[in-house]
Amino acid sequence: MSNIMDIKNAEFSYNGKKSVFKNVNISIEKGDVLCILGPNGTGKSTLIKCMNRLLKLKSGKILLKNKCVYSMKETELAKIIGYIPQSNYSTFAFSVFDIVLMGRTPHLSLTSVPGKRDYKIVEEALERLGISHLKNKTYTEISGGEKQLVLMARAIAQQPEILLLDEPTSHLDFGNQIRTLKVIQELSKTGLTVVMTSHFPDHAFLSCNKVAIMNQGTIMEIGRPEIVVTEHNMKQAYGVDVKILDVNEHRRACIPMQIQQPHVDAGCF
C-alpha cells in the first residue's frame, strides 16, 4: 500500500530559534485514520497546519502523493486535502447549506456555478452528519457544536483524499462526539485518509488504526493504538496515572485514576 503523505525530519519554529517540534517522521497510508495525541503545547496543531501548508517548516519535508506540499498549486492541494481547524469564525450570515456548498469550490472553475451534482453532494453530506434539519438556518446563529458538524459536512462535500481535523470533537457533546468518530471510521472505509489531533486517548481506540504520541516537541511513539496507548506512555506524556481496561473483546478504554481527596475533619467547621 502506497503512502499518501510522508513527513520527513520535520522541524518548525515560529521565531527561527526555539523549535516547536523537530525530528518528526510519519508515514501515512491511504485509508489510515491517524490520531495524534499529546499534551498542550507539544506542537500537534502546528504540525497539522504544516501538513496543510498554512505554516512552513523550518527544515524537513512534507510529501503529498510524492510531491512537496510547498510546490503544489492551491487548487491542486484543495482537491486532495480537506481541513477543519479547532475554531472557525464567520461574520457573514450564510445559511448552513451555503457553508457546506463552499466545499465544492475546488471543483469549480472561476466562471462556473454549482450544478445539480454539487447540490446533491451537499445534501448527502448534511444527511451523513445528521444535520439536514439545519440546512436553512443561519450559520452564525447555531451552536458551537452544530457549527463543528457543519464544517465536517463541508469537508465531506469537498471530497478530498485526506482530511485533516484539529480536535474535531472539542466542541461536541458526548453523543455527537461518538457520532462524529463513527462517521470518520465509515469514511476511512471508502478510502479517505484521516489525520486528527485529540486530547482523548479513548478516541484512538474508537476510530483509529494508527496513533502518534507527540511529547516535548517530537514523536514519542507511533503505531497501532493497542501498542502505543499504554499506561506507561500515557504517564510519560501527560504526567498522570491511567488504567487501560478491556471493556469487552471489541472495546478498550483509557481511564484516568482518581486523585485522592484530602481528609477533611468535620470538627473544623
C-alpha positions in Angstrom: 0.0 0.0 0.0 1.5 3.3 -1.1 1.8 6.3 1.3 -0.4 9.3 0.6 1.7 11.5 2.9 5.2 11.3 4.2 6.7 13.7 6.8 10.4 13.5 6.9 12.7 15.1 9.6 10.2 17.9 10.0 11.1 20.9 12.2 9.2 24.0 12.9 9.9 27.3 14.7 7.8 30.5 14.9 10.8 32.7 15.7 13.6 30.8 13.9 15.2 29.9 17.2 13.3 27.7 19.6 11.7 24.7 17.8 8.0 23.9 18.4 8.8 20.4 17.1 11.7 18.6 15.4 12.8 15.3 14.1 9.2 14.4 13.2 8.8 11.4 10.9 5.4 10.0 10.0 4.3 7.8 7.0 0.5 7.9 6.3 -1.0 5.3 4.1 -4.2 5.7 2.1 -7.2 4.8 4.3 -5.3 5.4 7.5 -7.0 7.1 10.5 -4.2 8.6 12.4 -4.8 10.1 15.8 -2.1 12.5 17.1 -2.2 12.6 20.9 -0.1 14.7 23.3 -0.2 17.4 26.0 -0.9 21.1 25.2 2.0 23.0 23.6 3.7 20.0 22.1 3.0 21.1 18.5 0.0 18.9 17.4 -2.0 21.8 15.9 1.1 23.3 14.4 2.0 20.1 12.7 -1.5 19.9 11.2 -1.1 23.4 9.8 2.2 22.5 8.2 0.6 19.4 6.6 -1.9 21.8 5.0 0.8 24.4 4.1 -0.7 27.1 6.3 2.7 27.2 8.0 6.1 26.4 6.5 8.6 24.1 8.0 12.0 25.3 9.2 13.5 22.2 7.8 12.5 18.8 6.6 9.9 17.7 4.0 6.2 17.0 3.8 5.3 15.0 0.7 1.8 14.6 -0.5 1.5 11.8 -3.1 5.2 12.1 -3.6 5.0 15.9 -4.2 6.3 18.6 -1.9 3.2 20.4 -0.5 5.0 23.7 -0.8 5.4 23.3 -4.5 1.8 22.5 -5.2 -0.8 24.9 -6.6 -3.6 25.9 -4.2 -6.3 24.3 -6.4 -4.3 21.1 -6.6 -3.8 21.0 -2.9 -7.5 21.8 -2.2 -8.7 18.8 -4.3 -6.6 16.5 -2.1 -6.7 17.9 1.4 -9.7 19.0 3.4 -9.1 20.8 6.7 -11.1 21.7 9.8 -9.4 23.9 12.3 -10.2 24.0 16.1 -12.3 27.0 15.7 -13.9 28.9 12.8 -15.5 32.3 12.9 -17.8 33.8 10.3 -19.3 37.2 10.5 -21.4 36.7 7.3 -25.0 35.4 7.7 -24.6 32.5 5.2 -27.1 29.6 5.5 -25.8 26.2 6.7 -26.4 24.9 3.2 -24.3 27.6 1.6 -21.4 27.0 4.0 -21.4 23.3 3.1 -21.7 24.2 -0.6 -18.5 26.1 -0.3 -16.8 22.8 0.0 -17.4 22.3 -3.7 -15.3 25.4 -4.6 -12.1 23.4 -5.6 -14.1 21.5 -8.2 -15.5 24.6 -9.9 -13.8 27.0 -12.4 -13.8 30.8 -11.9 -16.7 31.2 -14.3 -18.8 28.1 -13.3 -21.6 27.8 -10.8 -22.6 24.8 -8.7 -24.8 22.4 -10.5 -27.3 19.6 -9.6 -24.4 17.2 -8.8 -22.9 19.7 -6.4 -26.2 20.3 -4.6 -26.8 16.5 -4.3 -23.3 16.1 -2.8 -24.1 18.8 -0.2 -27.5 17.1 0.6 -25.7 13.8 1.1 -23.0 15.4 3.4 -25.7 17.0 5.5 -27.6 13.8 5.8 -24.5 11.8 6.7 -23.8 14.1 9.6 -27.5 14.0 10.7 -27.9 17.8 10.3 -30.2 18.1 7.3 -32.7 19.9 9.6 -30.2 22.8 9.9 -29.7 23.5 6.2 -31.8 26.6 6.1 -30.6 28.0 9.4 -28.1 30.9 9.6 -24.6 29.6 10.4 -23.8 32.4 12.8 -26.9 31.6 14.9 -26.4 27.9 15.5 -24.5 26.4 18.5 -20.7 25.8 18.6 -21.3 22.0 18.4 -23.6 22.4 15.4 -21.0 24.6 13.7 -18.4 21.9 14.1 -20.7 19.4 12.4 -21.4 21.8 9.6 -17.7 22.2 9.0 -17.3 18.5 8.9 -20.1 18.3 6.3 -18.4 21.0 4.2 -15.1 18.9 4.3 -17.0 15.8 3.2 -18.7 17.8 0.4 -15.2 18.8 -0.7 -14.5 15.1 -1.4 -10.8 15.3 -0.5 -8.4 12.3 -0.4 -7.1 13.2 3.0 -8.9 15.0 5.8 -7.0 17.0 8.5 -9.0 17.5 11.7 -7.7 19.6 14.5 -9.6 18.4 17.7 -12.8 17.6 15.7 -14.8 16.7 18.8 -13.7 19.6 21.1 -17.0 21.5 20.9 -19.3 18.5 20.7 -21.4 16.8 23.4 -20.8 13.2 24.2 -23.4 11.9 21.8 -22.1 13.9 18.8 -18.5 13.0 19.7 -19.4 9.3 19.2 -21.4 10.0 16.0 -18.5 12.1 14.5 -16.0 9.3 15.3 -18.3 6.8 13.7 -18.5 9.0 10.5 -14.7 9.2 10.5 -14.5 5.5 10.7 -17.1 5.0 7.9 -15.3 7.5 5.7 -12.0 5.7 6.1 -13.6 2.5 4.8 -14.3 4.4 1.5 -10.6 5.1 1.2 -10.5 8.5 2.7 -7.4 9.1 4.8 -7.9 11.0 8.1 -5.4 12.7 10.4 -6.8 14.2 13.6 -5.5 15.6 16.8 -7.2 14.8 20.1 -6.9 15.1 23.8 -8.8 11.9 24.4 -6.8 8.6 24.2 -10.1 6.8 24.0 -10.8 8.3 20.6 -7.8 6.3 19.3 -9.4 3.1 20.4 -12.8 4.0 18.9 -11.9 5.1 15.4 -8.2 4.9 14.6 -5.8 2.3 13.2 -2.7 4.3 14.0 -1.6 6.6 16.8 1.3 9.0 17.3 2.1 10.5 20.6 3.8 13.9 20.5 5.7 14.9 23.6 8.4 17.5 24.2 8.3 18.5 20.5 8.8 15.2 18.8 7.1 11.9 18.2 7.5 9.7 21.3 6.0 6.6 19.7 3.8 5.7 16.7 1.9 2.6 15.8 -1.3 0.7 16.4 -3.5 2.0 19.3 -3.2 -1.2 21.4 0.6 -1.0 21.2 1.0 2.8 21.7 -1.7 3.8 24.1 -0.3 2.1 27.2 -0.4 3.1 30.9 3.4 3.8 30.7 3.2 6.0 27.6 0.2 8.0 29.0 2.0 8.6 32.3 5.1 9.7 30.4 3.2 12.0 28.0 0.6 13.5 30.4 2.1 13.0 33.8 -1.0 11.3 35.2 -1.7 7.7 36.1 -4.2 5.8 34.0 -5.5 2.3 33.6 -6.1 0.6 30.3 -9.1 -1.7 30.6 -10.6 -4.2 28.2 -14.3 -3.5 28.5 -15.1 -6.4 26.2 -13.3 -8.2 23.3 -14.1 -5.2 21.0 -13.6 -2.2 23.3 -10.6 -0.9 25.2 -10.7 2.2 27.3 -8.2 4.6 28.9 -9.3 5.6 32.4 -7.6 8.3 34.4 -7.1 7.3 38.0 -9.0 9.4 40.6 -7.0 11.9 42.6 -7.1 11.1 46.3 -9.0 13.8 48.1 -7.5 15.1 51.4 -9.5 14.1 54.5 -11.5 16.9 56.0 -12.2 16.9 59.7 -15.9 17.8 60.1 -14.9 19.3 63.5 -13.2 22.2 61.8 -16.5 23.7 60.7 
